């Protein structure tokens, strides 16, 4: 299982990469493996302020639909345009081409409350 050390994580299995005041967010390798084949990603919050822990979209796999929870408060500035044509990229490259959204953080200090890679490994038993 791939759990990059340079990212932060939520207990709901989202990851976050910080680039200045921008957060790039997706779901973890563990989450995509638990969901199975992802067939659709529905995110309609572009341009909206989304509070930390609020739902910002859903991911649909063959057998289930799962909510996506925002790790930090902020404005969704971009939804990954590649997900419409290739939602399976979340399965094949969850930390790369399978990212979900970019967010302009309104409370960057919230990042400190997220899990480190080691804490996330302990959570999922990796």
Buried (B, 14 or more C-beta within 10 A) or exposed (E): EEBEEEBBBBEBBBBBBBEEEBBBBBBBBBBBEBBEEBEEBBBEBBEEBBEBBBEBBBBBBEEEEBEBBBBBBBBBEBBBEBBEEBBBBBBEBBBEBBBBBBBBBBEBEBBEEBBEBEEBBEBBEE
